[in-house]
Amino acid sequence: MIGYAYDDRIGKMGVLEFFKSRLIRLHPLVILGSALGLLAFLFDPFGGHPELYGTGKILLAFLCSVLLIPFPAIADRSFNLFSFNASAWSLFWEYVANIVYAFVLYRLRRGYLLLLTILAAVALCWVAYRSGNLLGGWSGPTFWDGCARISYSFLAGLLIYRSNLIIKNRLGFIGLAILLFLAFIMPFSKWNFLSEPLVVLFYFPFLVSLGAGATLSPGLKKVCIFSGKISYPLYMTHYAVLWMFGNYYGSHKPGTGQLALIIIVSLILLVAFAYLVMVVYDIPVRRYLSKKRSEGLAKRETKGF
């Protein structure tokens, strides 16, 4: 949660250093996710038509994906905003939210933050009513839906932290997992324009408050810490496999048993790959960039004396 990590620090570190910190934390995996997506697009053994696109267009789409510039131009990727890594749509809005936080939100009093959160909730309800659900944000026509989605979640997270809305409980890991699972099995129906906002506006913040106040055994605490660390590498690398799986499913039509086996094995391999990415690439790159940043700060401070 950004408030927990930076509310007490950003005033001392300054806006520029805050942006550097966020880039070091987030962007190495944006680049890797785009590279994996490009490789999956070019060498997918189950489908795809890279030959329909010129080298220039593919390179431009890749560059836009790396720089988080919306460029929905690849039909084989459903014209999503960031052709080779669809997950990056939320990172685009995460960056926007961080910019707003650095210049406005971290200074904002709680009353004004509550007002903005209510306005964001209204916008989210409007998106759900207009579209029938809250699945947008990743494509050109639903671009601004992403703004509504990130606005509410970001503001609600800040509000929960600054209001200390922590619900002490003994539900533990299993209890909280069951409550979260209930949201995942909510049936899709014509009422999703109503049920999805209710879940996002009230149920998810409730789970966050419960999670912050939960008491865990040492073993389960380690599981939660590991899950938190691996979630971002997994999120930014899984979409390349998802496209290949979609092409495989469309061309081979696997049976239920075979499909279940593929999904289970793939999930295990994806988590293992994400762990490898985290250990071999993400952590070393961030450590190197952080070291260079610290050295630069030390040099500037030395010159100042």
C-alpha positions in Angstrom: 0.0 0.0 0.0 1.6 3.3 -1.2 0.5 5.3 1.9 2.1 2.7 4.3 5.3 2.8 2.2 5.7 6.5 1.5 3.5 8.8 3.6 6.2 9.3 6.2 9.0 9.4 3.7 8.1 11.3 0.6 8.3 14.8 2.2 12.0 14.1 3.1 13.0 12.2 -0.1 11.4 14.6 -2.5 9.2 14.0 -5.6 12.1 13.2 -7.9 13.5 10.6 -5.7 10.1 9.2 -5.1 9.6 8.8 -8.9 13.0 7.1 -9.2 12.1 4.7 -6.4 8.9 3.8 -8.1 10.6 3.3 -11.5 13.2 1.0 -10.0 10.5 -1.0 -8.2 8.1 -1.3 -11.2 9.7 -0.9 -14.5 12.3 -3.7 -14.8 9.4 -6.2 -14.9 7.5 -4.0 -17.4 10.4 -4.4 -19.8 10.8 -8.1 -19.2 7.0 -8.7 -19.5 7.0 -6.9 -22.9 10.0 -8.9 -24.1 8.3 -12.2 -23.1 5.2 -11.1 -24.9 7.1 -10.2 -28.0 8.8 -13.7 -28.0 5.4 -15.4 -27.5 3.9 -13.4 -30.4 6.8 -14.3 -32.8 7.3 -17.9 -31.8 3.9 -19.2 -30.6 3.8 -22.8 -31.7 0.0 -22.9 -31.5 -1.1 -19.9 -33.6 -0.7 -16.2 -34.2 0.1 -14.4 -37.4 3.2 -12.2 -37.0 3.8 -12.4 -40.7 0.8 -10.1 -41.2 2.7 -7.2 -39.5 5.7 -5.4 -40.8 8.9 -5.3 -38.8 8.4 -1.6 -38.2 5.0 -2.0 -36.7 6.1 -4.9 -34.4 9.1 -2.9 -33.2 6.9 0.2 -32.6 4.3 -1.9 -30.7 7.2 -3.3 -28.6 8.6 0.1 -27.9 5.3 1.4 -26.8 4.7 -1.6 -24.6 8.1 -1.0 -22.9 7.5 2.7 -22.4 3.8 2.2 -21.4 2.5 4.2 -24.3 -1.0 3.0 -25.3 -0.8 1.6 -28.9 -3.7 -0.8 -29.6 -2.6 -1.9 -33.1 -2.1 -5.7 -33.0 -5.3 -7.7 -34.0 -3.8 -11.0 -32.7 -3.6 -9.4 -29.3 -7.3 -8.2 -29.4 -6.1 -4.6 -29.9 -5.2 -4.3 -26.2 -3.5 -1.1 -25.2 -0.1 -2.6 -24.7 0.2 -5.2 -27.4 2.7 -7.6 -26.0 1.8 -7.4 -22.3 -1.8 -6.7 -21.7 -1.2 -6.6 -17.9 0.6 -3.4 -18.4 -2.6 -1.5 -18.7 -2.9 -1.4 -14.9 0.7 -0.3 -14.6 0.0 2.7 -16.8 -2.7 3.8 -14.4 -0.5 2.9 -11.5 2.1 5.3 -12.7 -0.6 8.0 -13.2 -1.8 7.4 -9.7 1.7 7.7 -8.3 2.2 11.0 -10.1 -1.0 12.3 -8.6 0.0 11.0 -5.2 3.4 12.7 -5.3 2.0 16.1 -6.2 -1.4 16.1 -4.5 -2.6 13.1 -2.5 0.2 12.8 0.0 -0.5 16.3 1.2 -4.3 15.9 1.3 -6.3 15.9 4.5 -8.5 12.9 5.3 -11.8 14.7 4.7 -10.8 15.7 1.1 -9.5 12.2 0.5 -12.9 10.8 1.6 -14.6 13.1 -0.8 -12.4 12.0 -3.7 -12.9 8.4 -2.8 -16.7 8.9 -2.9 -16.4 10.6 -6.3 -14.3 7.7 -7.6 -16.9 5.3 -6.3 -19.6 7.2 -8.3 -17.4 7.0 -11.4 -16.9 3.3 -10.9 -20.6 2.7 -10.6 -21.2 4.7 -13.8 -18.6 2.5 -15.6 -20.4 -0.7 -14.4 -23.8 0.6 -15.4 -22.7 1.7 -18.8 -20.6 -1.4 -19.6 -22.5 -4.0 -17.6 -19.4 -5.0 -15.7 -16.0 -3.8 -14.5 -13.8 -5.7 -16.9 -12.6 -2.7 -19.0 -9.5 -0.7 -19.0 -7.2 -2.8 -21.2 -8.6 -1.8 -24.6 -8.8 1.4 -26.5 -12.6 1.8 -26.2 -12.5 1.2 -22.5 -9.4 3.2 -21.8 -11.0 5.6 -19.3 -12.6 2.7 -17.4 -9.1 1.9 -16.2 -8.9 5.4 -14.7 -12.1 4.8 -12.7 -10.9 1.4 -11.5 -7.5 2.6 -10.3 -8.9 5.8 -8.8 -11.2 4.0 -6.4 -8.8 1.3 -5.4 -5.9 3.7 -4.9 -7.9 6.2 -2.9 -9.7 3.6 -0.8 -6.3 2.0 0.1 -5.0 5.4 1.2 -8.2 6.1 3.2 -8.0 2.7 4.9 -4.4 3.3 5.9 -4.8 6.9 7.1 -8.0 6.1 9.0 -6.4 3.1 10.6 -9.4 1.0 9.6 -7.9 -2.3 10.8 -10.3 -5.0 12.0 -8.6 -7.2 14.5 -9.7 -10.9 14.0 -8.7 -14.5 14.4 -9.9 -15.7 11.0 -6.4 -16.6 10.0 -5.1 -17.5 6.6 -7.7 -20.1 5.8 -10.6 -17.9 6.9 -9.5 -15.0 4.8 -8.8 -17.2 1.8 -12.3 -18.6 1.9 -13.8 -15.0 2.1 -11.6 -14.0 -0.9 -12.6 -17.2 -2.8 -16.3 -16.3 -2.4 -15.6 -13.2 -4.6 -14.0 -15.3 -7.3 -16.9 -17.7 -7.6 -19.6 -15.0 -7.9 -21.7 -16.0 -10.9 -21.6 -13.8 -14.1 -25.1 -12.6 -14.8 -27.1 -9.7 -16.1 -26.8 -8.2 -12.6 -23.0 -7.8 -12.7 -23.4 -4.1 -13.3 -24.7 -4.0 -9.7 -22.9 -7.0 -8.0 -19.4 -6.1 -9.2 -19.4 -2.5 -7.8 -20.8 -3.8 -4.5 -17.9 -6.2 -4.2 -15.3 -3.7 -5.3 -16.6 -0.8 -3.2 -17.4 -2.6 0.0 -16.3 -6.2 0.1 -12.7 -5.8 -1.1 -11.9 -2.9 1.3 -13.5 -5.0 4.1 -11.1 -7.9 3.2 -8.1 -5.5 3.2 -9.1 -4.3 6.7 -9.5 -7.9 7.9 -6.1 -8.8 6.3 -4.4 -6.0 8.1 -5.8 -7.1 11.4 -5.3 -10.8 11.0 -3.1 -12.9 13.4 -1.1 -15.5 11.6 1.1 -18.3 12.7 4.8 -17.9 11.8 4.6 -20.5 9.0 1.6 -19.0 7.3 3.1 -15.5 7.7 6.0 -16.7 5.6 3.6 -18.0 3.0 1.9 -14.6 2.9 5.2 -12.7 2.6 6.3 -15.1 -0.2 2.9 -14.6 -2.0 3.3 -10.8 -1.7 6.8 -10.9 -3.1 6.0 -13.1 -6.0 2.6 -11.6 -7.0 4.1 -8.8 -9.1 6.6 -11.0 -11.1 3.8 -13.4 -11.7 1.4 -10.7 -12.8 3.9 -9.2 -15.2 5.0 -12.5 -16.8 1.9 -14.6 -17.1 0.2 -13.0 -20.1 2.6 -14.4 -22.7 1.6 -17.9 -21.6 -2.0 -16.9 -21.5 -2.0 -16.0 -25.2 -0.3 -19.3 -26.2 -2.8 -21.2 -24.1 -5.7 -19.4 -25.8 -4.3 -20.3 -29.2 -3.7 -23.9 -28.1 -7.3 -24.2 -26.8 -8.7 -22.8 -30.0 -6.7 -25.1 -32.3 -6.7 -28.4 -30.3 -9.9 -28.3 -28.3 -8.6 -30.4 -25.3 -11.1 -32.5 -23.3 -12.0 -31.6 -19.7 -9.5 -34.0 -18.1 -6.7 -32.9 -20.3 -7.6 -29.3 -19.8 -7.6 -29.7 -16.0 -4.1 -31.3 -16.1 -2.8 -28.5 -18.4 -4.1 -25.8 -16.1 -2.7 -27.3 -12.9 0.7 -28.0 -14.4 0.8 -24.5 -16.0 0.0 -22.8 -12.8 2.8 -24.6 -11.0 5.2 -23.8 -13.8 4.1 -20.2 -13.9 4.7 -19.7 -10.2 8.1 -21.4 -10.5 9.0 -19.2 -13.5 7.9 -16.1 -11.6 10.1 -17.1 -8.7 13.1 -17.6 -11.0 12.4 -14.2 -12.6 12.2 -12.6 -9.2 15.5 -14.1 -7.9 17.6 -14.0 -11.1 16.3 -10.8 -12.7 14.1 -8.5 -10.7 15.8 -8.4 -7.3 19.4 -8.2 -8.8 18.4 -5.4 -11.3 16.5 -3.4 -8.6 19.5 -3.9 -6.2 21.9 -2.6 -8.9 19.7 0.4 -9.8 19.2 1.3 -6.1 22.9 1.1 -5.5 23.5 3.5 -8.4 20.8 5.8 -7.2 22.4 5.8 -3.7 25.8 6.5 -5.1 24.4 9.4 -7.1 22.8 10.9 -4.0 26.0 10.6 -2.1 28.0 12.4 -4.8 25.4 15.2 -4.9 25.5 15.6 -1.1 29.4 15.6 -1.2 29.4 18.4 -3.8 26.9 20.4 -1.7 29.4 20.7 1.2 
